[in-house]
Amino acid sequence: MDKEITPLQPTPAWRSTQKVSPRVTQKIAFTVIWICGVIAILALFVIVGYVLVRGGRTITPEFLFTAPEGGISGEGGIATVIVTTIMLMLLTVVILTPLGIAAAIYLSEYARDNWFSGVIRYGVDLLAGVPSIIFGLFGYVVFVVALHFNFSLLSGALTLVALELPVMIRTVEEALKAVPHSYREASLALGCTKWQTIRQVILPAAIPGIVTSIILTTGRTLSETAALYVTMGGSSALPTSLFSGGRTLALHVYYLAMDTTAFDKAMGTGIILIVLIIIINLITHRISRWYQKRMGIKETE
């Protein structure tokens, strides 16, 4: 007896194996990317706009060129705070940059690919994720108490160096690794030593990445509060030496917002902090372009 033939059932739409068109996938991906970009830009404009609206009215010559006087209403200006911020930033960059570049050169050019270099890289990555307040407590115990630097610019700068060093090492190392290996081979083939190759070929080619690293660490230095809260002391007076305490713009914003009723002045201080960061970024890019032109390196778009 013949078997009964059952008619084929239509495949449900949710079980269809037909793939989505690549053009449709591309349009969806581009749409999502554009939406994310627009959201990020809108968030930036909203934050900066709010700070400008709330703090713009406080930006006066008296606010910029007088020292903080304290009080519950936050009398005075931010003159000494601006100077202290610039002093701390320069001291930190001067100490941090040679150490970060030297360590990155060792890991990229000299260290062998073995367990020891792997442990170093793991330690650097681990330190990069440690909260800043932990570095602040470390700085307080080592620099303020053990080494008797007290609450000072030097204690704050050394703490920031410890905080930012892992970030600079990793970013500069990646910039050095991005230089094509053929550059090294060509230099060595011409009779240059390894150090001559690093100094005259690799470092100039990696300048854009190194500048980016300096900008990132400088921005974090200017915006840091927790680590400096326990190492600089928070004095509003102008530091007279490396062993004098002080207060940065970010710390001053915290004091005004939390300990006074001068919230508008806190927003005004935030405006000055944003402007200072923009100025430092522009100066750093100018120096980078000048150095690249001097070394005869074509700028990359």
N, C-alpha and C positions, 0 to 999 in steps of 0.2 A: 504494500500500500504506500503510495507516494506521500512524502512528508508535506505538511501544510506550509506554504511559504508565507511568512509574515511581511507585510509591507514595511519599507524603511521609514523610520521615524525621523522627522526633521531635527537637526542638531540645535539645542537651545542656544540663544544668542550669547549667553554668558560662558558657554563652553566652546565657542567658535575659535578655531585656531588661526584665523586670518589676522595677520599682523597689522598694526597701525602704520599708515604711510609715513616714510621718513620725513616728508615735508611737514606733515601735521606734528610729528614729534619735535621737529626743529622749531616750528612756530610756538609750540607750548613751552619749550625750553627758553626761547628768547623772551617770551612774555613773562615767565617767572623771573628771569634775570632782570629784566627792565623794572618789574614791580619792586623787587628787592632793592635795586639801585635807587629808585625814586623814594622808597621808604627811608633809606639811609640818608639821602640828601635832605628830605623833609625833616627828619629828626634833627639833623645838624642845624638847619635854619631855625627850627622851633627853639632849640636850646640857646643858640647864639642870639636870636631875636629877643627871647625872654630876658636874657642877661642884659642886652643893650637897653631894652625898654625900662627895666627896673633900676639899672645902675648908671645909665647915661647921664642923668641929671646931676649926679654927684661928681662928675669929672670936671673939676675946676682947677685953676692954677694953685689955689690954696690947698686943695686936696692932694695935688701931686708934689708940692714943694714944702710941705710941713711934716713934721714927725708925728707919729701917733701920741696922743695924750692920755689914752685910757678912759675910764669912766663907763658907766652903764649905757651912755648914749654914744660911745665910740668917738669921742672928740678927736680932732686932729686929722692928719692925712696919712700918707704912706711913703714919704720920701726915704726914710731910713730903711723901710722894708724893701723897696726896690733895689737900693744899693746892696743890701745884705743878700738878696736873691741872686744878683749878678755875681757878687763875690763868691758865693757858694757854688754857683754853676761853673764858673771858670776854674775854681780849685778842683772841683770834681772831675771835670773834663781833662784837665792837665794830668791828673793822677791816673784816671781810668783809661784814657785812650792808648798810651804806650803799653800798659799791662794787657789790655784786651787784644790789641793787634799782635803783640809778641806771643801770647798764648795761642791765638788762632794760627799764627805762622807755624808754631811747633806742631800743633795737631794736624795741620793741612800738609805741611811740607817735610817735616822731619820724623814725626811719630810713625812707627810701624803699625800695621794693621794686626794687632794682637790683643790679648786679654787686658793688658795694662792700659793701652789707649782706649779700649772699650770701657773700662772702669772710669777713666777720666771723663769721657763723654757722657756716660751715665750720671756721674756726679754733677757735671755742669748742667745737664737737663733737669736733674732733681732740684738743684739750688734755684734754677730759674722759676720754679713753681712754688717756692716757699713764700708765705705771706710776708709783707714788708715789716709788719710789727715784730716778727721774729728777728729779722735783721736789726730792728731798732733795739730790741732787748739785748742782742749780742753786742751791738755798738755801745750800749750803756755799760754793760759789764766789763768789756775789754778796754774801750777807749776812754770812757768817762771815769770809771772806777779804778781799774787795774793799772792803766798807763797814766792816770792823773791828768788827762787832758781837760777834765771838767766839762761843763756844758759849753761847747765852743763850736766855731766854724770848722775846725779841724776834725772834731769828733763827728759832726754831721757829714762832712765830705767823705771821710773814710768809711762811714757806715753806708753812704750812697754808693761808694765804689764797690763795696762788698755786695750790695744789692744789685747793681747794674752789670757787674763783671760777667756773670754767666750769659746774660742776654747778648752782650757785645761779642763775647768769644764765639758763640754759635753763629751769629749773623755774619761776622767777619770771616769765619771759617767757610761758610757757604759761599761768600763772595769770592774767596780765593779759589775754591774748588770749581767755580763757574768759569774761571779762566781756562781756555783750551789748553790741553796738554801739549799740543804742537808748539806753543810759545816756549815752553820749557825746553823741549827737544831742540828747537832752533837755536836758542840761546846757548845751551850747553855745547851744541855742535860747533858754534863759533868760538869756543874756547873760554867762555865765561864760567866763573865758579858758581856754585849753587847759591851763595849769598848775593853775588852780583845779579844773578837771574831773578832772585826774589825782589831785590831792591829796585832794579832798573826795568824789569819786565812785568813781573806778576803784580806787585803792589800798584803801579800806575794803572794797569788794566782793571784792577779791582776797586779803583777809587769810588765809582758810583755806589757800590755796595757798602763800602766802608763809611761813606758819607751818610748813607741811609741809617746805618747802625748808630752813628754819632747823633743823628737827629732823634732817633727813637729814644736813646738813653738820655739825651738832654731834655726831651719832653717829659719823660718820667721823673727826672730830677726836679724839674720846675713844679710838677704837680704833686710831689710826694709830701705827705703830712705825718703819717704814723711813725715812720722811722726817725723823723726829725723832732717829733714831739718829745722824745725821751733822750735826745742827744744834744740838742741846741739850747734848750731851756726856755725859749720863747720870749726873750727880752726884746723890747721894741727899740732899744738904744742902738746907735750905730756902732758896729764892731770896730775896735781900734787895733786888733791883732788877730792872728789865727786862733788864739786861745780865748777870744771874747765870744760871748753868746750872741744870739740874734734871732730874728724871725723872718721867715720867707713869706712871699705873697700868699702861697697856699695855706700856710699856717695862720696868716693874718685873716684870711677869709674864714677859716674855722673859728678863730676867736671872736670875730665880729658877729658871725651867725649864731654862735652858741652862748656867748657870754655878754652880749650887748643887745640893744634894741635897734642897732643901726644896720638893718638888713640891706637897705639900699646901698650903703657904703660897702658891704660885703660883695654885692653884685658889681659895684664900680671897681673894686679891687680885682674881681674876676675878669672884667674887661681888660684891665691893664695886663693881667697875666696872659690872656689870649693874644693880645697885641705883641707882648714880649716873645712869646713862642713863635709867632709868625715872623717877626724880625730876625730871630736867631736862625730859623729855617732858611730865610732868604740869604742871609750872610753866609751860611754854610754852603748853600748851592753856588753862590758866587765864587767862593774860594775853590770849590771843587772844579768849576768850569775854568777858572784861571789856571789851576794846576794842570788840568788836562790839556789846555792849549799850550802851556809851557813845555809839557812832555811830548807834544805832537800827537796826542790821541784824539781821534775823531769822536765827537759826541754822538751817543746813541739816542735815538728818539724814543 
